[in-house]
Amino acid sequence: MDEKQIEKGWMKGFPPPEDKVISIDRGNYNRWPQIKWTFSNTQQLRPTKSIWRGPGAAQPLELNDAGFDRLTIESQDGRSLTWQESMETTDTDAFAILHKGKLLYEAYFGECGPHKTHLIMSCAKSFAGTLAEMMIAEGVLDNNAFIPQYLPELKATAWEDATLRQVLDMLIGMEFDENYLDPSSDVWRYLRAGGMASGNPQDGEPAHLAEYLTTIRKQGEHGQAFAYREPNINVLTFVIQRVANRDLSDLVSERFWQHMGAEHDGWYMVDPVGVCTTAGCTLRDFLRFGELMRTGGKTGVVDTAIIDRLVAGGDPALFAKAEYPDPFMQGWSYKSQWWIRHKENGNAAIARGAYGQLLYIDPAHELVIVRFGSSKLAPGYLNDIVIMPLIDLITAHLK
């Protein structure tokens, strides 16, 4: 049976056939191609808490076809792809384009659909980064404060002498082995503690994320180089929640979801003690969040000065020290949990997540693009050889 037939049969039937069941216990929920079902049905597998959309009416998005599906994409590796081929070769689950607030393209593939939420992985970091910037602007958080000022339990850890700004911009030197091929590595201990991997924490391992953070030690100096390390986002969200005395899901609801005309509630996955980890939402609501970030919203819910600072970006010289092999990421920077693409005609702010999740905001061209994906390999940049030329083609087409 080919992969497309397998996809259509997953979790269908009453009950589903044994060879079509996907579950945490079976350990197949995070395998490919099963993740094509998992990413659009995560709430059947993991506990979550809602990001309430609020009581208001949804902001309508009427589709006005701009003919994108007739374009041909020239990939970085020399392939000439039709629009449909570019979607298929990158394992795209959904794709949408918003220009000047108008919906010009929307498509769903496989298990995804307009009413179905999709796991956005590390794109959720950008929610937290924006929240922190808003709280800094309000004087609630201090850029230069050392982390133990907010989280005393992180004394004698990697963050003892780290500032909030260094956490926001991923400039922390820490011991963290991110070897996904070794189940005893730090990243798997981290995932087990967060309830994001099959299997419970092993004997002697931290039982949840707050415990895990206290085990991480410093390595090198802070502020010297960009280093994308997952635990930094948990430190940031713990700071936000501790100071606000509110749950992250409520803050995202009150600051974003209730102001952008969302159609559906979003959600956060939670660790074993109910702490928010990564998130999920529908394609259109992710577009609406991107438009809120581009414009600040009708009521100025996000100060445009904050947006301008984010899009201006961080220090490309510090980012370059990470030595990403992706040619499209040369000259980029990282600012407040957003990836910044530096361009001569105006920078773009990008939320990126594993397996191909993407929110691309180009204020200079009044453009917002969202992509959901379920690629075979986790690093999101592996599809940039197709996705970035595709984005540039979209931008040129709109001109």
C-alpha positions in Angstrom: 0.0 0.0 0.0 1.5 3.4 -0.9 1.9 6.3 1.5 -1.2 8.2 0.3 -3.4 5.2 0.9 -1.9 4.8 4.3 -2.5 8.4 5.1 -6.2 8.2 4.2 -6.7 5.2 6.4 -5.2 6.4 9.7 -7.5 6.4 12.6 -10.5 5.6 10.5 -13.2 3.1 11.4 -15.0 2.1 14.6 -12.5 1.0 15.9 -9.7 1.6 13.4 -7.8 -1.4 12.1 -4.7 -2.3 14.2 -2.2 -1.2 11.6 -3.9 2.2 11.2 -3.9 3.2 14.9 -1.7 6.1 16.0 -1.0 6.6 19.6 1.6 7.8 22.2 1.9 4.4 23.7 2.7 2.8 20.4 5.4 5.3 19.9 4.4 5.9 16.2 2.7 9.4 16.6 6.0 11.2 15.9 7.2 8.9 13.0 6.9 9.9 9.3 4.5 9.6 7.6 2.3 9.2 10.7 3.1 12.8 11.7 0.9 13.9 8.7 -2.0 12.8 10.8 -0.6 13.7 14.2 0.1 17.4 13.5 -3.6 18.0 12.5 -5.0 15.9 15.4 -2.7 16.5 18.3 -5.5 17.1 20.8 -6.5 13.5 20.4 -3.1 12.5 21.7 -1.9 15.0 24.2 -3.5 17.1 27.0 -4.0 20.8 26.0 -5.5 24.0 27.3 -7.4 26.5 25.2 -6.4 29.9 23.9 -9.9 31.5 24.0 -10.9 33.4 20.9 -13.2 35.6 22.9 -17.0 36.3 22.4 -16.7 38.6 19.4 -17.4 37.8 15.7 -14.6 36.4 13.5 -12.9 38.8 11.1 -14.0 37.6 7.7 -11.4 36.5 5.1 -12.8 36.3 1.6 -10.6 34.4 -0.9 -9.6 36.4 -4.0 -7.6 34.1 -6.2 -4.5 35.8 -7.5 -3.3 33.0 -9.8 -0.4 31.8 -7.7 -1.0 28.1 -8.5 -0.1 28.9 -12.1 3.4 30.0 -11.2 6.6 27.9 -11.7 9.2 27.9 -9.0 12.9 27.7 -9.6 14.4 26.0 -6.5 17.9 26.7 -5.1 19.1 23.3 -6.3 18.1 23.9 -9.9 14.7 22.2 -10.2 11.8 23.8 -12.0 8.6 23.0 -10.0 5.0 23.7 -10.6 3.2 25.3 -7.7 1.6 22.0 -6.8 4.9 20.2 -7.0 6.4 22.7 -4.7 3.7 21.9 -2.1 4.2 18.2 -2.5 8.0 18.1 -2.5 8.1 20.0 0.8 5.3 18.0 2.5 3.1 21.1 2.9 -0.1 20.5 4.9 -1.6 24.0 4.3 -0.5 27.3 2.8 -2.0 30.8 2.7 -1.1 34.3 1.5 -2.5 37.6 2.9 -1.6 40.8 1.1 -2.8 44.2 2.3 -5.3 42.3 4.5 -6.8 40.4 1.6 -6.7 36.6 1.3 -5.2 35.7 -2.1 -4.4 32.0 -1.7 -5.5 29.3 0.7 -5.1 25.5 0.3 -5.1 22.4 2.5 -3.6 19.0 1.9 -3.9 15.6 3.5 -5.3 15.6 7.0 -5.3 19.4 7.4 -8.4 21.6 6.8 -9.8 25.1 7.4 -11.5 24.0 10.7 -8.6 21.9 12.0 -5.9 23.2 14.2 -2.3 22.2 13.4 0.8 22.0 15.6 3.0 25.0 15.1 6.0 23.8 17.1 8.6 26.5 17.8 6.5 29.2 16.0 4.9 29.5 19.5 8.1 31.0 20.8 7.2 34.2 18.8 4.0 34.6 20.9 6.1 34.7 24.0 8.8 36.9 22.6 6.1 39.5 21.6 4.5 39.3 25.0 7.8 40.0 26.7 8.5 43.0 24.4 5.0 44.4 25.3 5.7 43.9 29.0 9.2 45.5 28.7 7.5 48.5 26.9 5.0 48.8 29.8 7.8 48.7 32.4 6.7 45.4 33.8 9.9 43.6 32.7 13.4 44.9 32.6 15.7 44.0 29.7 18.8 44.1 31.8 17.5 42.2 34.9 19.3 39.0 35.7 17.0 36.0 35.5 17.1 35.0 39.2 15.5 38.4 40.0 12.3 36.8 38.5 13.1 33.1 39.1 15.3 32.7 42.2 15.2 28.9 41.8 17.5 29.4 38.7 20.5 30.5 40.8 23.4 28.1 40.3 22.1 27.3 36.8 23.1 28.5 33.3 20.9 31.6 33.8 22.3 32.8 37.1 24.2 35.7 35.4 22.1 35.9 32.2 19.9 38.9 31.5 16.3 38.8 30.2 17.6 40.3 26.9 20.1 37.5 26.4 17.4 34.9 26.9 15.0 36.7 24.5 17.7 36.8 21.8 19.1 33.2 22.4 22.5 34.4 23.5 22.9 32.0 26.4 25.9 29.7 26.9 24.7 26.4 28.3 25.5 22.7 28.4 22.8 21.1 26.2 23.4 18.1 24.0 20.9 18.2 21.2 21.6 14.8 19.8 18.2 13.3 18.7 19.9 10.0 17.9 20.8 9.4 21.5 17.8 8.8 23.8 19.9 9.6 26.8 20.9 13.1 25.5 19.8 16.3 27.0 17.2 17.0 24.4 15.4 13.8 25.1 15.5 14.4 28.8 14.0 17.8 28.0 11.3 16.4 25.8 10.3 13.7 28.3 10.2 16.3 31.1 7.9 18.4 28.9 5.6 15.6 28.0 6.6 16.1 24.4 8.0 12.6 23.8 6.8 9.1 24.3 7.7 7.5 27.6 7.7 8.9 31.1 10.8 10.5 32.6 13.3 7.8 33.6 14.4 7.1 37.1 16.3 10.2 38.5 15.2 12.4 35.6 13.2 15.7 36.1 9.5 15.1 36.2 8.5 18.3 34.6 10.1 21.4 32.9 10.6 23.5 36.0 12.6 20.7 37.5 14.5 20.2 34.3 15.7 23.9 34.1 17.4 23.6 37.5 19.7 20.9 36.1 21.2 23.0 33.2 24.7 24.4 33.8 26.5 27.2 32.0 29.0 26.6 29.2 30.9 29.5 27.8 29.9 33.1 28.1 26.5 34.7 27.5 26.1 37.4 24.8 28.9 36.2 22.6 27.1 34.2 20.0 23.6 33.2 18.9 22.8 29.6 20.0 19.2 28.3 19.5 18.5 26.2 22.6 15.0 25.0 23.5 15.1 25.5 27.3 15.5 29.3 26.9 11.8 29.6 25.8 10.7 27.9 29.0 12.8 30.3 31.1 11.1 33.2 29.2 7.6 31.9 29.6 8.1 31.2 33.3 9.3 34.8 33.8 6.3 36.2 31.9 3.8 34.1 33.9 5.5 34.6 37.3 5.5 38.4 36.9 2.0 38.6 35.3 0.7 36.0 37.7 -1.3 34.6 34.8 -1.2 31.5 32.6 0.5 31.8 29.2 -2.7 30.6 27.4 -4.7 33.4 29.1 -2.2 36.0 28.2 -2.0 35.0 24.5 -5.8 35.0 24.5 -6.1 38.5 26.1 -3.3 40.1 24.2 -3.7 38.6 20.7 -6.5 36.1 20.1 -9.3 38.3 21.4 -8.2 41.2 19.2 -7.5 39.7 15.8 -11.0 38.3 14.9 -10.0 34.7 15.4 -12.5 32.0 14.2 -11.3 29.3 16.6 -9.7 28.8 19.9 -6.0 28.0 19.7 -4.4 25.7 22.3 -1.2 24.9 24.2 0.2 21.5 24.9 1.0 21.1 28.6 3.8 19.3 30.5 3.0 16.8 33.3 2.1 19.7 35.8 0.1 21.7 33.3 2.7 24.2 32.1 2.3 25.4 28.5 4.8 24.1 26.0 4.1 24.4 22.3 0.9 25.5 20.6 -1.6 24.8 17.8 -4.1 26.9 15.8 -5.9 27.0 12.4 -4.2 28.3 9.3 -6.5 31.4 9.1 -6.0 32.3 12.7 -2.2 32.1 12.3 -2.6 34.5 9.3 -4.7 36.8 11.5 -1.9 36.8 14.2 0.6 37.6 11.5 -1.6 40.5 10.3 -1.9 41.8 13.8 1.8 41.8 14.1 2.2 43.6 10.7 -0.3 46.3 11.4 -0.6 46.5 15.2 -4.3 45.8 15.0 -7.3 48.1 14.5 -7.1 49.2 18.2 -3.3 49.3 18.3 -3.2 46.3 20.6 0.5 45.8 19.6 2.4 49.0 19.6 3.9 49.6 16.1 7.1 50.8 17.8 7.5 47.2 19.2 6.9 45.8 15.7 9.5 48.2 14.2 12.1 47.1 16.8 11.5 43.5 16.1 11.7 43.8 12.4 14.9 45.9 12.7 16.4 42.7 14.0 19.4 41.7 16.1 23.1 41.5 15.4 23.8 39.4 12.2 27.5 39.0 13.4 26.3 37.1 16.5 23.9 35.1 14.4 26.6 34.1 11.9 28.5 32.4 14.7 25.8 29.6 14.7 27.1 28.7 11.2 23.9 27.5 9.7 24.5 25.6 6.4 21.3 27.2 4.8 22.5 29.7 2.2 19.2 31.6 2.6 19.9 32.3 6.3 23.2 34.1 5.7 23.0 37.7 7.0 20.0 36.9 9.2 19.6 37.8 12.9 17.4 36.7 15.8 15.4 39.1 17.9 13.0 38.4 20.8 12.2 34.8 19.6 11.7 35.9 16.0 14.0 35.0 13.1 14.8 38.2 11.1 15.6 38.0 7.4 17.6 41.1 6.5 16.8 42.5 3.0 17.7 45.6 1.2 14.0 46.4 0.5 12.8 45.8 4.1 13.4 43.1 6.6 11.0 40.2 7.2 10.1 38.7 10.6 9.7 35.0 10.7 8.3 32.5 13.2 9.8 29.1 12.4 9.0 25.6 13.8 10.2 22.1 13.3 9.0 20.0 10.3 8.2 23.1 8.3 5.9 25.4 10.3 6.3 29.0 9.1 4.8 32.5 9.6 6.5 35.1 7.3 5.7 38.8 7.8 7.1 41.3 5.3 5.8 44.8 6.4 7.5 46.6 3.5 5.4 44.5 1.0 2.3 44.3 3.3 2.6 40.6 3.1 1.8 37.7 5.4 2.4 34.0 4.5 1.7 31.0 6.6 2.8 27.4 6.0 2.0 24.2 7.9 4.2 21.2 7.2 5.0 17.6 8.1 8.4 17.0 6.6 10.4 13.8 7.1 13.2 15.6 9.0 12.8 18.1 11.8 15.0 21.1 10.9 12.7 23.6 9.3 15.4 25.2 7.1 15.9 22.0 5.1 13.0 23.0 2.8 14.3 26.5 2.3 15.7 25.5 -1.1 12.1 25.5 -2.3 10.2 27.6 0.2 12.4 30.8 0.1 12.4 31.0 -3.7 8.7 30.4 -3.5 8.3 33.3 -1.1 10.4 35.6 -3.3 8.3 34.6 -6.3 5.1 35.4 -4.4 6.6 38.8 -3.5 7.6 39.5 -7.1 4.2 38.4 -8.4 2.4 40.8 -6.2 4.5 43.7 -7.5 
